[in-house]
Amino acid sequence: MLVRFGGGGWLRADCGYESSGVGRGARAAIAAAGPAASLGAAIVSLILAASVSDPWMRAALSGSAWVHGRICVTSAWPRRGERPSDGAQILDLLDRSAA
């Protein structure tokens, strides 16, 4: 399996892999890993923000939670095009498996 990482602009990254020989379940898990990691980071940031007493640290952690939450939503949202989002890839895999 070939994996590549690249930049897609400011606050954006691109990750891809060669899918030959990789099953649908593994491809769906790979596509879901990005939004899941962002969601996990948002939850951890919120928990840490609730547990600190310093207002500046709470603001920084709340901002981190917002950023990671936004990344989760934008990557999970089905967006097609030249670089389809993780959500679009998962929907395409589900459509193919249902057919």
Contacts in CASP RR format, 6 or more apart in sequence:
PFRMAT RR
TARGET T0000
AUTHOR 0000-0000-0000
METHOD contacts of the structure
MODEL  1
MLVRFGGGGWLRADCGYESSGVGRGARAAIAAAGPAASLGAAIVSLILAA
SVSDPWMRAALSGSAWVHGRICVTSAWPRRGERPSDGAQILDLLDRSAA
1 17 0 8 1.000
1 18 0 8 1.000
1 21 0 8 1.000
1 22 0 8 1.000
2 17 0 8 1.000
2 18 0 8 1.000
3 15 0 8 1.000
3 16 0 8 1.000
3 17 0 8 1.000
3 18 0 8 1.000
4 15 0 8 1.000
4 16 0 8 1.000
4 17 0 8 1.000
5 13 0 8 1.000
5 14 0 8 1.000
5 15 0 8 1.000
5 16 0 8 1.000
6 13 0 8 1.000
6 14 0 8 1.000
6 15 0 8 1.000
7 13 0 8 1.000
7 14 0 8 1.000
8 14 0 8 1.000
14 83 0 8 1.000
17 30 0 8 1.000
19 27 0 8 1.000
22 30 0 8 1.000
24 93 0 8 1.000
24 96 0 8 1.000
24 97 0 8 1.000
25 93 0 8 1.000
27 89 0 8 1.000
27 93 0 8 1.000
28 89 0 8 1.000
28 90 0 8 1.000
28 93 0 8 1.000
28 94 0 8 1.000
31 86 0 8 1.000
31 87 0 8 1.000
31 89 0 8 1.000
31 90 0 8 1.000
31 93 0 8 1.000
32 86 0 8 1.000
32 90 0 8 1.000
34 75 0 8 1.000
34 86 0 8 1.000
35 72 0 8 1.000
35 75 0 8 1.000
35 76 0 8 1.000
35 86 0 8 1.000
35 87 0 8 1.000
38 68 0 8 1.000
38 69 0 8 1.000
38 71 0 8 1.000
38 72 0 8 1.000
38 75 0 8 1.000
39 68 0 8 1.000
39 69 0 8 1.000
39 72 0 8 1.000
40 68 0 8 1.000
41 64 0 8 1.000
41 68 0 8 1.000
42 64 0 8 1.000
42 65 0 8 1.000
42 66 0 8 1.000
42 68 0 8 1.000
42 69 0 8 1.000
42 72 0 8 1.000
43 65 0 8 1.000
45 61 0 8 1.000
45 62 0 8 1.000
45 63 0 8 1.000
45 64 0 8 1.000
45 65 0 8 1.000
45 68 0 8 1.000
46 61 0 8 1.000
46 62 0 8 1.000
46 65 0 8 1.000
48 61 0 8 1.000
49 57 0 8 1.000
49 58 0 8 1.000
49 61 0 8 1.000
49 62 0 8 1.000
49 65 0 8 1.000
52 58 0 8 1.000
52 61 0 8 1.000
74 85 0 8 1.000
75 85 0 8 1.000
75 86 0 8 1.000
75 87 0 8 1.000
76 85 0 8 1.000
76 86 0 8 1.000
76 87 0 8 1.000
77 85 0 8 1.000
77 87 0 8 1.000
78 85 0 8 1.000
78 87 0 8 1.000
78 88 0 8 1.000
78 91 0 8 1.000
79 85 0 8 1.000
79 87 0 8 1.000
79 88 0 8 1.000
80 88 0 8 1.000
81 88 0 8 1.000
84 92 0 8 1.000
END
